[in-house]
Each structure stands twice: as structure tokens, then as C-alpha cells.
């Protein structure tokens, strides 16, 4: 059986750390627009996972960021220009692919979602989507400080299911009308 060498252990540790940094970048940009989130992940992956041949004859590879830093410090700008060109090229290809992916998988526009339909069309009949009338968990209903009864009354009024005289003894609850 072949035992792992020190270099292989170093690569395993580097790969695990780089994967952790990629996941951390995803979590850090979870609040952002999808393109920004994916672009951040592509940037981190490009910086950490781009390989570069240290010795072209033996094809001994190392992460390009190490070559960029150590060769840049010791030998200057002229030596690291091929590494910079490689990393920028890979990053641009990744950003273009992300832009195409985001453009092809964009969701319905907000205007289409605000139509009179009670729920947007649901592709799959999953239990999770049925009990939310087509809304997904990541886009919860914002009640704006209303309790459940007030929210249901407001939604029924807006849909036109209840005449205005039947809500709370003929009065419209003030909190249900608040926006």
C-alpha cells in the first residue's frame, strides 16, 4: 500500500482550507444579489484553486497565488506577469459564465408576481410549496407587525373575498390597512 507523502498531506490540508474559505465566501455574501454572491465565490475559487507549473519540465504544480506572492517578492513584476494573466483570464471566464447562468435562471419579475393570481405557478407539487400558496421559505410573508388574524383579514380584503362591512363588526382594522 502506498503511504501518503508530506506533499500529499500538504495538498489535502490546503484543499480542505480552500474549500472552507469558499464556503465562508458563500455565507458572507448570502445577503447579496445572486450575481454578487456567485462572483465572490468565483473570485475566491480563482485565487485559491488556480494551478501554476513551478517547473515546466517536471510539471510540478502549485497554487498560482503562492507563485504570485513569492516570485513577486523575490524576482519582481516581470516574472509574475504570466501568472497574473492566467488568473485574470480564468476569473473573467468564471464571471462570464456566472453572468450567463444568472441571466438564464432569473426568476419571475416582481410585476408578474403582483398579478391577481393567488399564487405564482408552481412547477412541482411539493408539500412545502403547497402550504405556502406557492411562496418559498426564503421569501416569507412579511406581516409588518400584524398578528395572524389581522394579516388574514387584510389579505382577504385585498383579494376581495370579504365585503368591507363584515370585518370586525363593520369596521376595518387600522393595523390591517397599514403599509
MOCOR-V716697 format. One record per backbone hydrogen bond with DSSP energy under -1.0 kcal/mol. NH is the residue of the N-H (numbers start at 1). CO is the residue of the C=O. If there is no record, write none. Layout:
BEGIN
nh:NH co:CO
nh:NH co:CO
END
This chain:
BEGIN
nh:9 co:5
nh:10 co:6
nh:11 co:7
nh:12 co:8
nh:13 co:9
nh:14 co:10
nh:15 co:11
nh:16 co:12
nh:17 co:13
nh:18 co:14
nh:19 co:15
nh:20 co:16
nh:21 co:17
nh:22 co:18
nh:23 co:19
nh:24 co:20
nh:25 co:21
nh:26 co:22
nh:27 co:23
nh:28 co:24
nh:29 co:25
nh:30 co:27
nh:37 co:33
nh:38 co:34
nh:39 co:35
nh:40 co:36
nh:41 co:37
nh:42 co:38
nh:43 co:39
nh:44 co:40
nh:45 co:41
nh:46 co:42
nh:47 co:43
nh:48 co:44
nh:49 co:45
nh:50 co:46
nh:52 co:62
nh:54 co:60
nh:55 co:60
nh:59 co:55
nh:60 co:55
nh:62 co:52
nh:64 co:50
nh:67 co:63
nh:68 co:64
nh:69 co:65
nh:70 co:66
nh:71 co:67
nh:72 co:68
nh:73 co:69
nh:74 co:70
nh:75 co:71
nh:84 co:80
nh:85 co:81
nh:86 co:82
nh:87 co:83
nh:88 co:84
nh:89 co:85
nh:90 co:86
nh:91 co:87
nh:92 co:88
nh:93 co:89
nh:94 co:90
nh:95 co:91
nh:96 co:92
nh:97 co:93
nh:98 co:94
nh:99 co:95
nh:100 co:96
nh:101 co:97
nh:102 co:98
nh:103 co:99
nh:104 co:100
nh:105 co:101
nh:113 co:109
nh:114 co:110
nh:115 co:112
nh:126 co:124
nh:130 co:126
nh:131 co:127
nh:133 co:130
nh:134 co:129
nh:135 co:132
nh:139 co:136
nh:146 co:143
nh:151 co:147
nh:152 co:148
nh:153 co:149
nh:154 co:150
nh:155 co:151
nh:156 co:152
nh:157 co:153
nh:158 co:154
nh:159 co:155
nh:161 co:156
nh:166 co:163
END
